[in-house]
Amino acid sequence: MFARAIETTAKPGKREELIAAFSKNVLPLVRKQTGFVGVIGLANDIASDETAGLSFWKTKNDAEAFFSSAEFTTAMDGLKPLIADLKVRTFTVAASTFNEIAAGIDA
């Protein structure tokens, strides 16, 4: 199982708009993808411009296929006016208490 972490810094005053746009334009796409397990969205309570999201995938290839797709690129292009900084990282899930998200190695 793999996780893709996306950390964003929204442009000043744009965090809520960014969250709404992501929910409307990206989440419907990700839900249809092969190997998609789930997503957790986070908003920083202290730094009012920061958000993060963790998406969980059955395999690394499933995650990479979506994040390199034209659909994802187009959806993210629509969010660029709201984002000051973006970091994307991929992790292997090493431990989890969620039944749907199991630790393991890419098969």
Secondary structure, DSSP 8 states (H G I E B T S, - for coil): -EEEEEEEEE-TT-HHHHHHHHHHHTHHHHHTSTTEEEEEEEE-SSSTTEEEEEEEESSHHHHHHHHTSHHHHHHHHHHGGGEEEEEEEEEE----SSTTS------
